[in-house]
Amino acid sequence: MGFTPLPSFVGGLLLSYSTSTLLATQGRILGCSGVSHATVAGLLLPESPTNDRKQAWKWATTAGLVVGGMVLRVVRPQLETWIGASIFDAPIAIQQLGWVRILAAGFLVGAGTKLANGCTSGHMLIGLARKSKRSLVAVLTFFTSALLTSTVLFPSPLLSLYSAASKLPFPLPDTYDAAPPIVALLILVAPVLSSLPSVSYSLPLPAHLKPVVQSFFLGLTFTIGLALAGMTRPTKVLSFFFLPGLAPAPAPAWDPSLAMVALGGLVPNFFVWNKVLARWKRPIENDKWECPPVATGRIDAKLVLGSAMFGIGWGLMGICPGPMLALLGAGPAIAGSAFFAFASAYAFGGLVARPF
């Protein structure tokens, strides 16, 4: 798979920028599972609070994550050349896992993140930065569950996946439309600039639409960060769990790139929240903080069970909610039917866990 320290670190910085900017500007948490579950509920359940105009930012963030996948499809050849690695796995590699495992993974990730009220973005990037004990328990639980699942309990299909992936050519020129280098660069930079409060809130739009526009561009920026980080490649994510001495032979080499993602994503967020935002009475463009107070978060069985379920699902396939939305946007030619099955099971799992 290959260790990509610099691209992964830069990807982490973009994840930090996206989450910290939404928090600083709107006082809201960019949690990929939260916005995606809210969007599914809004589509299928008319009485869902997501259909309130004040919740439109969730729809916009989800749309930004999906559109980000479309953007990645266009800039893929240039981006892969710049970072020296693929940003997507080939569909046939993922289908090696089998439909039962794919559907089970989707359901567990969907139900687990709903029960735990968060995933890697909300609990790790924001929760840990805010020194939330609840998020600390969630992160330790889902990382441990993912590690044990992928390397101890069910490693055999993953080894087949790596075997299939290693035989595929790089890049895959027949699956995307190329853009000139300068155009690709402008496409990648535009969402970051457009999401700045000084830009998105200066647009000649009704006041209630300005946070919606910013949320969309932050979701799009977040997707670009995921691609640079390697998190849109399940094989790269799973290779982080193949720790030396723990993974069965003939496991692929351990890839510590996700550690660089955490470094670029979590450390800046920790500084921004504890040294800057914690002293503010309210965010820049909202009259109150809309994130739950850290002190009121309870550590209960629901949190632990949900985090464990999410971790098992993550360890089965290497996909969490943010990359799932990006891959849906990239389309079946890139993601394959496996991800659409995963996404359907994810949505179903979230709806099943919703009443609890």
JOHU-V377489 format. One record per backbone hydrogen bond with DSSP energy under -1.0 kcal/mol. NH is the residue of the N-H (numbers start at 0). CO is the residue of the C=O. E is the energy in kcal/mol with one decimal. If there is no record, write none. Layout:
BEGIN
NH_CO_E + NH_CO_E
END
This chain:
BEGIN
7_3_-2.0 + 8_4_-2.1 + 9_5_-2.7 + 10_6_-2.7 + 11_7_-2.2 + 12_8_-2.0 + 13_9_-2.0 + 14_10_-2.0 + 15_11_-2.4 + 16_12_-2.8 + 17_13_-2.4 + 18_14_-2.3 + 19_15_-2.8 + 20_16_-2.3 + 21_17_-1.8 + 22_18_-1.9 + 23_19_-2.9 + 24_20_-2.5 + 25_21_-2.3 + 27_21_-1.2 + 30_28_-1.7 + 34_30_-2.5 + 35_31_-1.9 + 36_32_-2.6 + 37_33_-2.0 + 38_34_-2.0 + 39_35_-2.3 + 40_36_-2.5 + 41_37_-2.3 + 42_38_-1.9 + 43_39_-2.1 + 44_40_-3.0 + 47_44_-2.3 + 50_47_-1.7 + 51_48_-1.8 + 54_51_-2.0 + 55_52_-1.6 + 57_54_-1.7 + 59_55_-2.3 + 60_56_-2.4 + 61_57_-2.3 + 62_58_-2.5 + 63_59_-2.4 + 64_60_-2.1 + 65_61_-2.1 + 66_62_-3.2 + 67_63_-1.9 + 69_65_-1.2 + 70_66_-2.4 + 71_67_-2.4 + 72_68_-1.5 + 73_69_-1.2 + 74_70_-2.3 + 75_71_-1.0 + 78_74_-2.8 + 79_75_-2.9 + 80_76_-1.5 + 81_77_-2.4 + 82_78_-2.2 + 83_79_-1.5 + 92_89_-1.3 + 93_89_-1.1 + 94_90_-2.0 + 96_93_-2.1 + 97_94_-1.1 + 101_97_-2.0 + 102_98_-2.8 + 103_99_-2.4 + 104_100_-2.6 + 105_101_-2.3 + 106_102_-2.4 + 107_103_-2.5 + 108_104_-2.5 + 109_105_-2.5 + 110_106_-3.1 + 111_107_-2.5 + 112_108_-2.1 + 113_109_-1.5 + 114_110_-2.4 + 115_111_-2.7 + 117_112_-1.8 + 122_118_-1.8 + 124_119_-1.6 + 125_120_-1.3 + 126_121_-2.2 + 127_122_-1.4 + 129_125_-1.8 + 130_127_-1.6 + 131_126_-2.3 + 135_131_-1.9 + 136_132_-2.2 + 137_133_-2.0 + 138_134_-2.9 + 139_135_-2.4 + 140_136_-2.1 + 141_137_-2.8 + 142_138_-2.3 + 143_139_-1.7 + 144_140_-2.5 + 145_141_-2.1 + 146_142_-2.4 + 147_143_-2.5 + 148_144_-2.3 + 149_145_-2.4 + 150_146_-1.8 + 151_147_-1.9 + 152_147_-2.6 + 153_148_-2.4 + 158_154_-1.7 + 159_155_-1.6 + 160_156_-1.9 + 161_157_-2.3 + 162_158_-1.9 + 163_159_-2.2 + 164_160_-2.7 + 165_161_-2.4 + 167_164_-1.4 + 174_171_-1.6 + 183_179_-2.7 + 184_180_-2.4 + 185_181_-2.2 + 186_182_-2.5 + 187_183_-1.9 + 188_184_-2.1 + 189_185_-2.4 + 192_188_-2.0 + 193_189_-2.7 + 194_190_-1.5 + 195_192_-1.1 + 198_195_-1.7 + 199_195_-2.7 + 200_196_-1.8 + 201_198_-1.2 + 204_202_-2.5 + 208_205_-1.7 + 212_208_-2.5 + 213_209_-2.3 + 214_210_-2.4 + 215_211_-2.0 + 216_212_-2.0 + 217_213_-2.3 + 218_214_-2.3 + 219_215_-2.1 + 220_216_-2.5 + 221_217_-2.4 + 222_218_-1.7 + 223_219_-1.7 + 224_220_-2.1 + 225_221_-2.2 + 226_222_-2.1 + 227_223_-2.3 + 228_224_-2.3 + 230_225_-2.1 + 232_229_-1.3 + 236_232_-2.0 + 237_233_-2.9 + 238_234_-1.5 + 239_236_-1.2 + 240_237_-1.3 + 242_240_-2.2 + 245_242_-2.0 + 246_242_-2.1 + 254_238_-1.4 + 258_255_-1.5 + 260_256_-1.5 + 261_257_-2.3 + 262_258_-2.0 + 263_259_-2.5 + 264_260_-2.4 + 265_261_-2.9 + 269_265_-2.7 + 270_266_-2.0 + 271_267_-2.9 + 272_268_-2.7 + 273_269_-2.2 + 274_270_-2.4 + 275_271_-1.1 + 276_271_-2.7 + 277_272_-2.8 + 278_275_-1.5 + 279_276_-1.6 + 283_23_-2.8 + 284_24_-2.9 + 289_26_-2.1 + 296_293_-1.2 + 303_299_-1.9 + 304_300_-3.1 + 305_301_-2.3 + 306_302_-2.4 + 307_303_-2.3 + 308_304_-2.6 + 309_305_-2.6 + 310_306_-2.5 + 311_307_-2.3 + 312_308_-2.5 + 313_309_-2.8 + 314_310_-2.5 + 315_311_-1.6 + 316_312_-1.2 + 317_313_-3.0 + 323_319_-1.9 + 324_320_-2.0 + 325_321_-1.9 + 326_322_-2.6 + 327_323_-1.9 + 328_324_-1.9 + 329_325_-1.7 + 333_330_-1.2 + 334_330_-3.1 + 335_331_-1.0 + 340_336_-2.0 + 341_337_-2.5 + 342_338_-2.7 + 343_339_-1.9 + 344_340_-2.3 + 345_341_-2.3 + 346_342_-2.5 + 347_343_-2.3 + 348_344_-2.6 + 349_345_-2.2 + 350_346_-1.9 + 351_347_-2.4 + 352_348_-2.1 + 355_352_-1.3
END
